[in-house]
Amino acid sequence: MKDSTPLPKRTRLDDLACVHPNAAGMDIGASEIVVAVPPDRDREPVRAFATFTCDLQALVDWLVACGIDTVAMESTGIYWVPIFELLEQRGIRPYLVNARHVKTVPGRKSDWNDGQWLQKLHGFGLLQGSFRPDAEMRALRTLLRHRAELIQHRAPHILHMQQALKLMNIQLAEVLSDVTGVTGQAVLRAMVQGERDPLKLAQLRNPACKSSEDEIAKALTGTWRAEQLFILKQALELYDYYTTKVSECDAHLEQQFAAMKPRFESDAPLPQLPPAKRGSNSKNKPSYDARAQLVRITGVDLVGVMGISASIAQTIIAEVGTDMSAFPSVKHFCSWLGLAPHNDISGGRVLRSRTMKVVNRATQAFRQAAQSVARSDSAFGAFFRSMRARLGPQQATVATAHKIARAVYHLLKYRDVFKDESAADYERQRRERELKHLTRRASKLGYTLTAGVAAQPVLAT
């Protein structure tokens, strides 16, 4: 006998409630942009536009005429930036969506189908826009990224100088920790100018150098080859060129910081800045007082957090901004950074746990901060060493970066003061947590814990 119970109606995509009735979809390429609007807005709801400025303006005019107030766009590279900014200027809210979220449906490989598919998904509210800081922070972020690229371009020329010295059997790198330091630069410039006497070159030693003049003189005794000296000269000139450009970029960044207004409302005075942490100096640090500028803008001292230097702090602020309302909770913030574990759960069991792969400069900054606290006498340092003993160095770096990111989120959201804890405080708190856990387990098994005495069973009366 057949069951007379009717089968539930299968829900189709078109039966879902429309969240964004005035939504459009946009597939962006290098030379062409395909845009799709709802079918009832135009006789030709899917159109293709070129990427010249006049064509982009015509595209936006068409969207305004169709009554569009939000657009979901998919793009690779940086092709989306010009149209994104034009849409913002005209009051249309753009959503830059992740291609992985819309490419799971097979058979949609043409740009025209992609545009229609994006419009339909965005209309039903199934797409989430990527985070993007405000315009002022984007300008600061662009300058800081350019500065980092200048430092990256300068680094190979240091290797060229070291290679030229090695090929002449001049072991300068063996007696100096950094050939671009005070002693190394003085020696290299004298060599380029024609000095060949090892004793005279060794006399250029800085008093703070750990190696003696005799050791430096021995290291500077080698074979002087004309072709390698020519390479050394050009590498030094290129190093100086990029150093000059970094200085010019620092001057422009200082002006950018000075033009920014404070981003908090409070009558309380700014916190007093303690001295810089020991060992926080770096040859790549900004020439301006980035720490004071960040405190003036944000109202909190991120450099006070163990592991975070002025360079790391300005990178974090430029990448994530100062408005933490974009992230509903600290869990959302750490998940966006790719520092929170992503668990695959099925049947109540965790099948796999890992962190998602993200390309984020803020994440790199937090990881760098985590690595710098590995040997520190702080709570972060004790946590890193504890996690390294359990899971290894890579997982310890991620876990510590996660912990530092949570502290930074709290400071930026609540304008609080960071309270540093020592490694001893961390170990005491960890011991208290373990004791509470053991006490609960012993109680479940019918035992009581007594300090210095073996656990005793609880006898029932």
Secondary structure as GFF3:
##gff-version 3
##sequence-region A 1 461
A	DSSP	three_ten_helix	13	15	.	.	.	ID=ss1
A	DSSP	beta_strand	23	28	.	.	.	ID=ss2
A	DSSP	beta_strand	32	36	.	.	.	ID=ss3
A	DSSP	beta_strand	46	50	.	.	.	ID=ss4
A	DSSP	alpha_helix	53	65	.	.	.	ID=ss5
A	DSSP	beta_strand	70	74	.	.	.	ID=ss6
A	DSSP	alpha_helix	81	89	.	.	.	ID=ss7
A	DSSP	beta_strand	93	96	.	.	.	ID=ss8
A	DSSP	three_ten_helix	99	101	.	.	.	ID=ss9
A	DSSP	alpha_helix	111	123	.	.	.	ID=ss10
A	DSSP	alpha_helix	135	167	.	.	.	ID=ss11
A	DSSP	alpha_helix	172	175	.	.	.	ID=ss12
A	DSSP	alpha_helix	182	192	.	.	.	ID=ss13
A	DSSP	alpha_helix	198	202	.	.	.	ID=ss14
A	DSSP	alpha_helix	213	219	.	.	.	ID=ss15
A	DSSP	alpha_helix	226	259	.	.	.	ID=ss16
A	DSSP	alpha_helix	290	298	.	.	.	ID=ss17
A	DSSP	three_ten_helix	302	304	.	.	.	ID=ss18
A	DSSP	alpha_helix	310	320	.	.	.	ID=ss19
A	DSSP	three_ten_helix	324	326	.	.	.	ID=ss20
A	DSSP	alpha_helix	330	337	.	.	.	ID=ss21
A	DSSP	beta_strand	341	346	.	.	.	ID=ss22
A	DSSP	beta_strand	349	355	.	.	.	ID=ss23
A	DSSP	alpha_helix	361	372	.	.	.	ID=ss24
A	DSSP	alpha_helix	379	391	.	.	.	ID=ss25
A	DSSP	alpha_helix	393	414	.	.	.	ID=ss26
A	DSSP	alpha_helix	423	444	.	.	.	ID=ss27
A	DSSP	beta_strand	447	450	.	.	.	ID=ss28
A	DSSP	beta_strand	453	457	.	.	.	ID=ss29
###
